[in-house]
Amino acid sequence: MDDRQLKSISSQVSSKFPEVSGVIPNVKRQSSSKTKSSPSTYLITYRGKSKAADGKSITRIVRVTANDSGKIIKISTSRLWIFNLKNGI
């Protein structure tokens, strides 16, 4: 996967999840379980933070599976709420 393909994927992800805009993703090549001739896939992980309406911090993790040509196969996301234990919030 080249930089142009990664920028295109990042642009698509940022438009759906603005809290990961500008984040440098972690890219890992996944091994192919079928044959050596099957195209490679990549796991691209973004981690961003934002604030909820009540002021709590939310970490959003977006995982993208893309093929060797830069086409997005799957997107999944999760949110982690960060609590301030000092203030009991």
N, C-alpha and C positions, 0 to 999 in steps of 0.2 A: 504494500500500500504506500503510495507516495503522498507528499505534502499537500498536493492539490486535492486529492480525494479526501484526506483527513480534514482539510479546511471546509470542503463541501458538506461533509457529515456534521462537523461542528456547527456550521451555519444552520443546518436543519434542526439540530438538537437545541441550539440557542433560541430559535424561534418558538419552539414548543415549551422550553423550560428556561426562561430568562435568568433565573438565579445561577445557572452554570455558564452564562455568557462570559467569555474571556478566560475561562478556565483551561489550563493545559491538561489534556486528557492523558490517562495511562493507557497505553496500547499494548496488548499481548496477542501474539499469534497463537491460535488454537490448533492443536493437532487434528488431522483428519482421521476419523475412525474408519472410513470406508476404504478407498483405494488411494494410491499415491497420485493418480491422475485427477482426483476430485479437487475442486478449487479450495484454496485455503480460506479460513474465516478468521476474523479478528474480534477480540473482545475489547471494546473501548469504554473506559469508565471515567465519568465526570463526577466531581464532588464540589458542590457549591453551598453557600449559606445565605439565608435570608431571615428576616424578622417577621413573626406572626403579629396579628393585630394587638395581641396582649403583651407584646414586647419580648416574648420568648424566642430563642434562636432555633431555627429549623435547618438541619443539614439535609440537602437533597442529593441523592446518589442516582445517577442515570447510567444504565448499562446498555450499550449498543452492540449488537452483533452485526457485523458487516462482512461482505465477501471480498475477495481479492481485487475486484474491480471498483470497490467503493460503494456498492449498493447496500442499503440498510435492509437487513433481514428481520431484525427484531429489536424493539426498545422496551426496556422495563425500568421502573423507577421506584424509589422508596424514600420515605421521609423519616428522619430521626429528630425527635424533640429533645432539646438540650435544656435541662432544668438548672436553675440557680439554687444550689443547695444551701448556700450561705444565708440567703434571704427567705428560704422556705418556699420558694416559688417553683 
